Amino acid sequence: MRSKILKSLAVITCFAMTILVLVGCSKADKDGYYDNAFMTALEKGLVARWKISDKEDSKSSYKKAVQAELDSVEEYQDKKIQEYTIKSCSIRLYKWSKRTKICIEILGCR
């Protein structure tokens, strides 16, 4: 049951990331903004997450996968992002990743 819930969350996240990538690629960064850099980091984090989850289907792999994604986008929480949609989604992604880590801990994924 937990595995199905975590897989569902992963699929939803992947769908959201795809939308973010499509939206983010339509605008060029201006001086001082990190829109493109964030989108690149988001892509790298998603790929890292998929690699981890493809190798192994265990509770600990879910924790590692979420952390890999979080590590790639965490530095952009304090950076200037011009596009409101990207900024909004980056905040949501960061909060979701933190909450997912907490849920995994509560479910006993160590």
KEBAPA-443000 format. One record per atom (N, C-alpha, C, CB): residue number from 1; atom name; x negated, z negated, y negated. Coordinates in steps of 0.1 Angstrom, whole numbers, padded with zeros to 4 digits. Glycine has a CB too. Example, Ala and Ser with C-alpha at 12.3 -4.5 7.8 and 13.67 -1.06 7.14 Angstrom:
! KEBAPA-443000
> 1_N_-0132_-0078_0057
> 1_CA_-0123_-0078_0045
> 1_C_-0132_-0078_0033
> 1_CB_-0113_-0090_0045
> 2_N_-0128_-0071_0022
> 2_CA_-0137_-0071_0011
> 2_C_-0129_-0079_0000
> 2_CB_-0141_-0057_0006
//
This chain:
! KEBAPA-443000
> 1_N_-0008_0000_0012
> 1_CA_0000_0000_0000
> 1_C_-0009_0000_-0013
> 1_CB_0009_-0012_0000
> 2_N_-0019_-0009_-0013
> 2_CA_-0028_-0010_-0024
> 2_C_-0035_0003_-0026
> 2_CB_-0038_-0021_-0023
> 3_N_-0039_0009_-0015
> 3_CA_-0047_0022_-0015
> 3_C_-0038_0033_-0022
> 3_CB_-0051_0026_-0001
> 4_N_-0025_0033_-0018
> 4_CA_-0017_0043_-0024
> 4_C_-0015_0041_-0039
> 4_CB_-0003_0043_-0017
> 5_N_-0014_0029_-0043
> 5_CA_-0012_0026_-0057
> 5_C_-0024_0030_-0065
> 5_CB_-0009_0011_-0059
> 6_N_-0036_0027_-0060
> 6_CA_-0049_0030_-0066
> 6_C_-0051_0045_-0067
> 6_CB_-0060_0023_-0059
> 7_N_-0047_0052_-0056
> 7_CA_-0048_0067_-0056
> 7_C_-0038_0073_-0066
> 7_CB_-0045_0072_-0042
> 8_N_-0026_0067_-0067
> 8_CA_-0017_0072_-0077
> 8_C_-0022_0070_-0091
> 8_CB_-0003_0065_-0075
> 9_N_-0028_0059_-0094
> 9_CA_-0034_0057_-0107
> 9_C_-0045_0066_-0109
> 9_CB_-0039_0042_-0108
> 10_N_-0053_0070_-0099
> 10_CA_-0064_0079_-0101
> 10_C_-0059_0093_-0104
> 10_CB_-0073_0080_-0088
> 11_N_-0048_0097_-0098
> 11_CA_-0042_0110_-0100
> 11_C_-0037_0111_-0114
> 11_CB_-0031_0113_-0090
> 12_N_-0030_0100_-0119
> 12_CA_-0024_0100_-0132
> 12_C_-0036_0101_-0142
> 12_CB_-0016_0087_-0134
> 13_N_-0046_0094_-0140
> 13_CA_-0058_0094_-0149
> 13_C_-0064_0108_-0150
> 13_CB_-0069_0084_-0144
> 14_N_-0065_0114_-0138
> 14_CA_-0071_0128_-0138
> 14_C_-0062_0137_-0146
> 14_CB_-0072_0133_-0123
> 15_N_-0049_0136_-0145
> 15_CA_-0040_0145_-0152
> 15_C_-0042_0142_-0167
> 15_CB_-0026_0142_-0148
> 16_N_-0043_0130_-0171
> 16_CA_-0044_0127_-0185
> 16_C_-0058_0132_-0190
> 16_CB_-0044_0111_-0187
> 17_N_-0068_0131_-0182
> 17_CA_-0081_0136_-0186
> 17_C_-0081_0151_-0188
> 17_CB_-0092_0132_-0176
> 18_N_-0074_0158_-0180
> 18_CA_-0073_0173_-0181
> 18_C_-0067_0176_-0194
> 18_CB_-0065_0179_-0169
> 19_N_-0056_0169_-0198
> 19_CA_-0049_0172_-0211
> 19_C_-0059_0169_-0222
> 19_CB_-0036_0163_-0212
> 20_N_-0066_0158_-0221
> 20_CA_-0075_0154_-0232
> 20_C_-0086_0165_-0234
> 20_CB_-0082_0141_-0229
> 21_N_-0091_0170_-0223
> 21_CA_-0102_0180_-0223
> 21_C_-0096_0193_-0230
> 21_CB_-0107_0184_-0209
> 22_N_-0084_0197_-0227
> 22_CA_-0078_0209_-0232
> 22_C_-0076_0207_-0247
> 22_CB_-0065_0212_-0225
> 23_N_-0071_0196_-0251
> 23_CA_-0068_0193_-0265
> 23_C_-0081_0192_-0273
> 23_CB_-0060_0180_-0267
> 24_N_-0091_0185_-0267
> 24_CA_-0104_0183_-0274
> 24_C_-0112_0195_-0276
> 24_CB_-0112_0173_-0267
> 25_N_-0111_0205_-0267
> 25_CA_-0119_0217_-0268
> 25_C_-0114_0226_-0279
> 25_CB_-0119_0224_-0255
> 26_N_-0102_0224_-0285
> 26_CA_-0097_0233_-0294
> 26_C_-0102_0230_-0309
> 26_CB_-0082_0232_-0294
> 27_N_-0109_0219_-0311
> 27_CA_-0114_0215_-0324
> 27_C_-0129_0213_-0323
> 27_CB_-0107_0202_-0329
> 28_N_-0136_0218_-0334
> 28_CA_-0150_0216_-0335
> 28_C_-0153_0203_-0342
> 28_CB_-0157_0228_-0342
> 29_N_-0163_0195_-0338
> 29_CA_-0167_0183_-0345
> 29_C_-0172_0187_-0359
> 29_CB_-0178_0176_-0338
> 30_N_-0169_0178_-0369
> 30_CA_-0175_0179_-0382
> 30_C_-0186_0169_-0383
> 30_CB_-0164_0177_-0393
> 31_N_-0194_0169_-0394
> 31_CA_-0205_0160_-0395
> 31_C_-0200_0145_-0395
> 31_CB_-0212_0162_-0409
> 32_N_-0206_0138_-0387
> 32_CA_-0203_0123_-0386
> 32_C_-0192_0120_-0376
> 32_CB_-0199_0119_-0399
> 33_N_-0186_0130_-0369
> 33_CA_-0175_0127_-0360
> 33_C_-0180_0130_-0346
> 33_CB_-0163_0136_-0363
> 34_N_-0175_0123_-0336
> 34_CA_-0179_0124_-0322
> 34_C_-0169_0130_-0313
> 34_CB_-0183_0110_-0318
> 35_N_-0160_0138_-0318
> 35_CA_-0150_0143_-0309
> 35_C_-0156_0151_-0297
> 35_CB_-0141_0153_-0317
> 36_N_-0164_0160_-0299
> 36_CA_-0170_0168_-0288
> 36_C_-0179_0160_-0279
> 36_CB_-0178_0180_-0294
> 37_N_-0186_0151_-0285
> 37_CA_-0195_0142_-0277
> 37_C_-0186_0133_-0268
> 37_CB_-0204_0133_-0286
> 38_N_-0175_0128_-0273
> 38_CA_-0166_0120_-0265
> 38_C_-0160_0128_-0254
> 38_CB_-0155_0114_-0274
> 39_N_-0156_0140_-0257
> 39_CA_-0150_0149_-0246
> 39_C_-0160_0152_-0235
> 39_CB_-0145_0162_-0252
> 40_N_-0173_0154_-0239
> 40_CA_-0183_0157_-0229
> 40_C_-0185_0144_-0221
> 40_CB_-0196_0161_-0236
> 41_N_-0186_0133_-0227
> 41_CA_-0188_0120_-0220
> 41_C_-0176_0118_-0210
> 41_CB_-0189_0108_-0229
> 42_N_-0164_0121_-0215
> 42_CA_-0152_0119_-0207
> 42_C_-0153_0128_-0194
> 42_CB_-0139_0123_-0215
> 43_N_-0157_0140_-0196
> 43_CA_-0159_0149_-0185
> 43_C_-0169_0144_-0175
> 43_CB_-0163_0163_-0190
> 44_N_-0180_0139_-0180
> 44_CA_-0191_0134_-0171
> 44_C_-0185_0122_-0164
> 44_CB_-0203_0130_-0179
> 45_N_-0178_0113_-0171
> 45_CA_-0173_0101_-0164
> 45_C_-0163_0105_-0153
> 45_CB_-0166_0092_-0174
> 46_N_-0154_0114_-0156
> 46_CA_-0144_0119_-0146
> 46_C_-0151_0125_-0134
> 46_CB_-0135_0129_-0152
> 47_N_-0161_0133_-0136
> 47_CA_-0169_0139_-0125
> 47_C_-0175_0128_-0117
> 47_CB_-0179_0149_-0130
> 48_N_-0182_0118_-0123
> 48_CA_-0188_0107_-0116
> 48_C_-0178_0099_-0108
> 48_CB_-0195_0098_-0126
> 49_N_-0166_0097_-0114
> 49_CA_-0156_0090_-0107
> 49_C_-0151_0097_-0095
> 49_CB_-0144_0088_-0116
> 50_N_-0150_0110_-0096
> 50_CA_-0145_0118_-0084
> 50_C_-0156_0118_-0073
> 50_CB_-0143_0132_-0088
> 51_N_-0169_0119_-0077
> 51_CA_-0179_0119_-0067
> 51_C_-0179_0106_-0059
> 51_CB_-0193_0121_-0074
> 52_N_-0177_0095_-0066
> 52_CA_-0177_0082_-0059
> 52_C_-0165_0081_-0050
> 52_CB_-0177_0070_-0069
> 53_N_-0153_0085_-0055
> 53_CA_-0141_0083_-0047
> 53_C_-0140_0093_-0036
> 53_CB_-0129_0085_-0056
> 54_N_-0147_0105_-0037
> 54_CA_-0148_0115_-0026
> 54_C_-0157_0110_-0015
> 54_CB_-0153_0128_-0031
> 55_N_-0167_0103_-0018
> 55_CA_-0176_0098_-0007
> 55_C_-0170_0087_0002
> 55_CB_-0189_0092_-0014
> 56_N_-0162_0079_-0004
> 56_CA_-0158_0067_0003
> 56_C_-0144_0064_-0002
> 56_CB_-0167_0055_0001
> 57_N_-0135_0059_0007
> 57_CA_-0122_0055_0004
> 57_C_-0121_0040_0008
> 57_CB_-0111_0063_0012
> 58_N_-0127_0032_-0001
> 58_CA_-0126_0017_0002
> 58_C_-0123_0010_-0011
> 58_CB_-0139_0012_0008
> 59_N_-0120_-0002_-0010
> 59_CA_-0117_-0010_-0022
> 59_C_-0128_-0011_-0032
> 59_CB_-0112_-0024_-0018
> 60_N_-0140_-0013_-0027
> 60_CA_-0152_-0014_-0035
> 60_C_-0155_0000_-0042
> 60_CB_-0164_-0018_-0027
> 61_N_-0152_0011_-0035
> 61_CA_-0154_0024_-0042
> 61_C_-0145_0026_-0054
> 61_CB_-0152_0035_-0032
> 62_N_-0133_0020_-0053
> 62_CA_-0124_0021_-0065
> 62_C_-0130_0014_-0077
> 62_CB_-0110_0015_-0062
> 63_N_-0136_0003_-0074
> 63_CA_-0142_-0005_-0085
> 63_C_-0154_0003_-0091
> 63_CB_-0146_-0019_-0080
> 64_N_-0162_0008_-0082
> 64_CA_-0174_0016_-0087
> 64_C_-0169_0028_-0095
> 64_CB_-0182_0020_-0075
> 65_N_-0159_0035_-0090
> 65_CA_-0154_0047_-0096
> 65_C_-0149_0044_-0111
> 65_CB_-0143_0053_-0088
> 66_N_-0141_0034_-0112
> 66_CA_-0136_0030_-0125
> 66_C_-0147_0026_-0134
> 66_CB_-0125_0018_-0124
> 67_N_-0157_0019_-0129
> 67_CA_-0168_0015_-0138
> 67_C_-0176_0027_-0142
> 67_CB_-0177_0005_-0130
> 68_N_-0178_0037_-0134
> 68_CA_-0186_0049_-0137
> 68_C_-0179_0056_-0149
> 68_CB_-0187_0058_-0125
> 69_N_-0166_0057_-0148
> 69_CA_-0158_0064_-0159
> 69_C_-0159_0055_-0172
> 69_CB_-0144_0066_-0155
> 70_N_-0158_0042_-0170
> 70_CA_-0158_0034_-0182
> 70_C_-0172_0034_-0189
> 70_CB_-0155_0019_-0178
> 71_N_-0182_0034_-0181
> 71_CA_-0196_0035_-0186
> 71_C_-0198_0047_-0195
> 71_CB_-0206_0035_-0175
> 72_N_-0192_0058_-0191
> 72_CA_-0195_0071_-0198
> 72_C_-0188_0071_-0212
> 72_CB_-0190_0082_-0190
> 73_N_-0176_0064_-0213
> 73_CA_-0169_0065_-0226
> 73_C_-0170_0053_-0234
> 73_CB_-0154_0068_-0223
> 74_N_-0175_0042_-0229
> 74_CA_-0175_0029_-0236
> 74_C_-0182_0030_-0249
> 74_CB_-0181_0019_-0227
> 75_N_-0193_0037_-0251
> 75_CA_-0200_0037_-0263
> 75_C_-0193_0044_-0275
> 75_CB_-0213_0045_-0261
> 76_N_-0182_0051_-0272
> 76_CA_-0175_0058_-0282
> 76_C_-0163_0050_-0288
> 76_CB_-0169_0071_-0277
> 77_N_-0162_0038_-0284
> 77_CA_-0151_0029_-0289
> 77_C_-0153_0026_-0304
> 77_CB_-0150_0016_-0281
> 78_N_-0165_0026_-0309
> 78_CA_-0168_0022_-0323
> 78_C_-0172_0035_-0331
> 78_CB_-0178_0012_-0324
> 79_N_-0172_0046_-0325
> 79_CA_-0176_0058_-0332
> 79_C_-0164_0065_-0339
> 79_CB_-0182_0068_-0322
> 80_N_-0167_0073_-0349
> 80_CA_-0157_0080_-0356
> 80_C_-0152_0092_-0349
> 80_CB_-0162_0084_-0371
> 81_N_-0139_0093_-0346
> 81_CA_-0133_0105_-0339
> 81_C_-0123_0110_-0349
> 81_CB_-0127_0101_-0325
> 82_N_-0124_0122_-0353
> 82_CA_-0115_0128_-0363
> 82_C_-0101_0131_-0358
> 82_CB_-0121_0141_-0368
> 83_N_-0100_0137_-0346
> 83_CA_-0087_0141_-0341
> 83_C_-0080_0129_-0336
> 83_CB_-0089_0151_-0329
> 84_N_-0068_0127_-0342
> 84_CA_-0060_0115_-0339
> 84_C_-0056_0114_-0324
> 84_CB_-0047_0115_-0347
> 85_N_-0053_0125_-0318
> 85_CA_-0049_0125_-0304
> 85_C_-0060_0121_-0295
> 85_CB_-0044_0139_-0300
> 86_N_-0072_0126_-0298
> 86_CA_-0084_0122_-0290
> 86_C_-0087_0107_-0292
> 86_CB_-0096_0131_-0293
> 87_N_-0087_0103_-0304
> 87_CA_-0089_0089_-0307
> 87_C_-0079_0079_-0300
> 87_CB_-0089_0086_-0322
> 88_N_-0067_0083_-0301
> 88_CA_-0056_0075_-0295
> 88_C_-0058_0075_-0280
> 88_CB_-0043_0081_-0298
> 89_N_-0061_0086_-0274
> 89_CA_-0063_0087_-0259
> 89_C_-0075_0079_-0255
> 89_CB_-0063_0101_-0254
> 90_N_-0086_0080_-0263
> 90_CA_-0098_0073_-0260
> 90_C_-0096_0058_-0259
> 90_CB_-0110_0076_-0270
> 91_N_-0088_0053_-0269
> 91_CA_-0085_0039_-0269
> 91_C_-0077_0035_-0257
> 91_CB_-0077_0035_-0282
> 92_N_-0067_0043_-0254
> 92_CA_-0058_0040_-0242
> 92_C_-0066_0041_-0229
> 92_CB_-0047_0051_-0241
> 93_N_-0075_0051_-0228
> 93_CA_-0084_0052_-0216
> 93_C_-0092_0040_-0214
> 93_CB_-0092_0065_-0217
> 94_N_-0099_0035_-0225
> 94_CA_-0107_0023_-0224
> 94_C_-0099_0011_-0220
> 94_CB_-0114_0021_-0238
> 95_N_-0088_0009_-0226
> 95_CA_-0079_-0002_-0222
> 95_C_-0074_-0001_-0208
> 95_CB_-0067_-0004_-0232
> 96_N_-0071_0011_-0204
> 96_CA_-0066_0013_-0190
> 96_C_-0077_0010_-0180
> 96_CB_-0061_0027_-0188
> 97_N_-0089_0014_-0183
> 97_CA_-0100_0012_-0174
> 97_C_-0103_-0003_-0173
> 97_CB_-0113_0020_-0179
> 98_N_-0103_-0010_-0184
> 98_CA_-0105_-0024_-0184
> 98_C_-0094_-0031_-0175
> 98_CB_-0105_-0030_-0198
> 99_N_-0082_-0027_-0177
> 99_CA_-0071_-0033_-0170
> 99_C_-0071_-0030_-0155
> 99_CB_-0057_-0028_-0175
> 100_N_-0076_-0018_-0152
> 100_CA_-0077_-0014_-0138
> 100_C_-0088_-0022_-0131
> 100_CB_-0081_0001_-0137
> 101_N_-0099_-0025_-0138
> 101_CA_-0109_-0033_-0132
> 101_C_-0104_-0047_-0129
> 101_CB_-0121_-0034_-0142
> 102_N_-0096_-0052_-0138
> 102_CA_-0090_-0066_-0136
> 102_C_-0080_-0065_-0124
> 102_CB_-0082_-0070_-0149
> 103_N_-0072_-0055_-0123
> 103_CA_-0063_-0054_-0112
> 103_C_-0070_-0053_-0099
> 103_CB_-0054_-0041_-0114
> 104_N_-0081_-0045_-0099
> 104_CA_-0089_-0044_-0086
> 104_C_-0095_-0058_-0083
> 104_CB_-0100_-0034_-0088
> 105_N_-0099_-0065_-0092
> 105_CA_-0104_-0079_-0090
> 105_C_-0093_-0088_-0084
> 105_CB_-0110_-0085_-0103
> 106_N_-0082_-0087_-0090
> 106_CA_-0070_-0095_-0085
> 106_C_-0066_-0091_-0071
> 106_CB_-0058_-0094_-0094
> 107_N_-0067_-0078_-0068
> 107_CA_-0063_-0074_-0054
> 107_C_-0074_-0077_-0044
> 107_CB_-0061_-0059_-0055
> 108_N_-0085_-0082_-0048
> 108_CA_-0096_-0087_-0039
> 108_C_-0106_-0076_-0036
> 108_CB_-0089_-0091_-0027
> 109_N_-0107_-0066_-0045
> 109_CA_-0117_-0056_-0042
> 109_C_-0130_-0060_-0048
> 109_CB_-0113_-0042_-0049
> 110_N_-0139_-0065_-0039
> 110_CA_-0152_-0070_-0044
> 110_C_-0163_-0061_-0037
> 110_CB_-0154_-0084_-0040
//
